Amino acid sequence: MLEYENQIFLDILHEDGLVITAKGLGIEIVFGNVLKAYSDPGNLVIVLGTTDYDERYFIDLLKSYGTNMLPRVVNAECPSNEREVMYLEGGVLFISGRILVVDLLKNRVPLHLVTGVLVYRAHNILNAYQEAFALRLYRQSNKTGFIKAFTNSSLAFTVGFSRVERVMKALFVKKLYLWPRFHSIVNSCLSKHMPEVIELHVKITPKMENIQTALLDIMNYIVKELKRLNKYLDLDELTVENAIAKKFHKQLHLQLDPIWHQLSTTTKQLFSDLKTLRSLVMSLTYQDSVSFYCMLNSLRTMEYAVKASGWIMLDEAENLFKYAKSRVYTDKSELKPEPNPKWIALSEVLNEIQEQKRKKDDDSIDKVFILVQDNNVCHQLKNYLTMGANEYLLYHSLKKLSHIELQKTSGKCEKKADDQQSTSENMSENTENTDEDLQGDQDTYILTLSQKSTEDTEPSTSKGDVKHQTLFEECSQLAELDVTSCAKSAPVVIIQAIKKGGDPMAVQRTLTEHMPNNVILYAADIGTVRQLEVYQNNHPSIGLKVYFLIYGGSVEEQEYLTSLRREKEAFHSLINTKTTMVVPEEQDGKSEDCLALMIHSDSAAAEENTRKGGMQSEAKVIPKVIVDMREFRSELPAILYTRGIKIEPVTLVVGDYILTPEICVERKSISDLIGSLLSGRLYNQAVAMTRHYAKPMLLIEFDQNKPFCFQGNYYGSRDFQNSTITTKLQLLTLHFPKLKIIWSPSPHATAQLFEELKQGRDQPDANVAAKIGADENTEDKQIMMEKYNSRIQDFVAKLPGVHSKNLRVLLNKGQSLSHLIRLTKEELKEILGNANDAEMLHKALHEKCLSTDEKSSTKVSKVRGKNLFTRVKKAKT
């Protein structure tokens, strides 16, 4: 480890806390060494917050360290009895929060043996309800084990009020460790072996500059309109400079979500258009001219013009479309797409690397690592390097541009296009899918020097005309490459997306595996720049050369500088917060009298129920709620637990929460509600609840950070009206009059409601709740369908005195409805096994609802009172 990495390691090992580092400083190396320190059968360390990519990376890293006992992954594929054995065997366990919470509540985890808990990506803890719940359960029973948390996302702590204090409270840590890039130890350490950085400021073409200016002018117009229409909103951070930064729109929506329903339709559309324009600005710098023109053309429709906020009618928008088209067609409407200026710079860098290698005259092969934004650019550069600029752009144009536009080109251009298309059809498989540029799924290409070259004339640049471009050919795997067949001066080129396949460790893996000595940064990313600094200091013998390709004076450069500034400001804010925040002594949860972790115990209940009138108080029963396993993805079980309610996880077939033997609750978020109503699943769930429970309930729970209403198209999709949802809810209540609908603004309100509903009622039985509905998934379901008419079954189930416990007996012993009518009260009692149920059913079948005099006096109905069965027979006829 480097000096600062070792210091971070020693700090967090010595005292629990939250470590926040700048992006790219190697927090994964520190975390890996912490894992190594505890990888021993004598320890039981639980790791939370990791993804599949993280787990694979850390296991491979510890393998390279020669660790004897590697971490193991506990997932849903491991049965409960196997998990109990894994806990007892010790070592480091990667485990999801949901599985850990269930095992903790089921007492499968030997908490007294747990050495500690490590939390990765700790900035997510406020939204990771299962992990936060697991930490609370762990700290409640284990006061000696450690909790150590790690994150490299400083910007996540700038959103919301007192974010870092709330995160530390949820983690039960009192110490905050901050490691920005400007930290003195980090700065001095990375300055020892600095890579040779060659910064190439590529000049954008005049047409690109005109497009960029038009886009920025339109964005400026939208920003001013937003501030003019919403003077009461705090939009000081909303500037064009910030609007082009990464994740700014996500933070802006977090700020506006609670009041989104109060914003006008125009304001909502302005925010949407601002996001669209930001994507266009960024696409200008890394997409080719044909792809950008196609993307822009997709907005030039009547549908979008009606929907948009009006920017498409501005003069700047007209200039935007004009210059975008001029990059693809000449003034004479000839098809001649403009090459990307970075392509030319990339060819020059590769030629320079090749020339330098020729001068060194050694037998080693240079490896060039090209890092790009995403899979699309990865695919684009592969085609450019294997086909040449003109050939690739023409081939791409034939696939992307419409047939009508191609007809406008001159006969000369058409002949050239036809010839080129004929040539393209005979290309190798690596160019057959060029038309799928915008859906390219391959994120890594390995190229070697080709035996062919082309006279690919490029436009004039500041460094002169490039008349010849060296072409490459694709190799499927680097391991399959025959090194002896390669020319000594030929570099091996590896093109890879920064987050290959969504893996945040992709760059780190490639650097370790291939050890390149030349890196071309085709995309400006602060995390990647620092990873290269760390890579050079870990391998000082490699003379690393980094070629930084960036458009000088462009939005791309501004976005990079803005990202640096925002991270620096985030760390300054965290430093100020650290010096002023007050951390309670009991925040770590290790004190026995920590009330924040206690639930109502029997002793506390005894204090509440003091003796009255000299009589000893009755024992307090701890309330219990049975919760379906899938519900542990939500925050509600944890909130119920903190309110003193015992949580019992069970796999339920009917319902999500069983409050009492009679009360069953199906919880739906807004998105779940819409999906269930449209698919008809909610109808089936309502049928099951009303059949098996006397008091079924549908809980519709809103997000506490979003509006408590149906309005516009905020919750619903644009292809249907929200009136559809309310109509279906009305039909649901008409079909199931027993079903109660509960509206809740937040999980906290739901927990309070559950507590009130349970007061004075019996506790549910987990074994009974698990069996309800389970038999319907076996052969009994088929028997019920074949033996009983489903409509008669539903009708009988709604009669007074009939419930889930006696429905099947009544259907078995009753031959028909007419037979049921003829049964006496004693016979019904013998069938149902309960006198009260028999009396209720007999009255419903034989007694009049209202007398004739009562009906005439109340004027409720002109129909004379008749028994229930008579009305049913008339309805059937």
Disulfide bonds with the S-S distance in Angstrom:
none
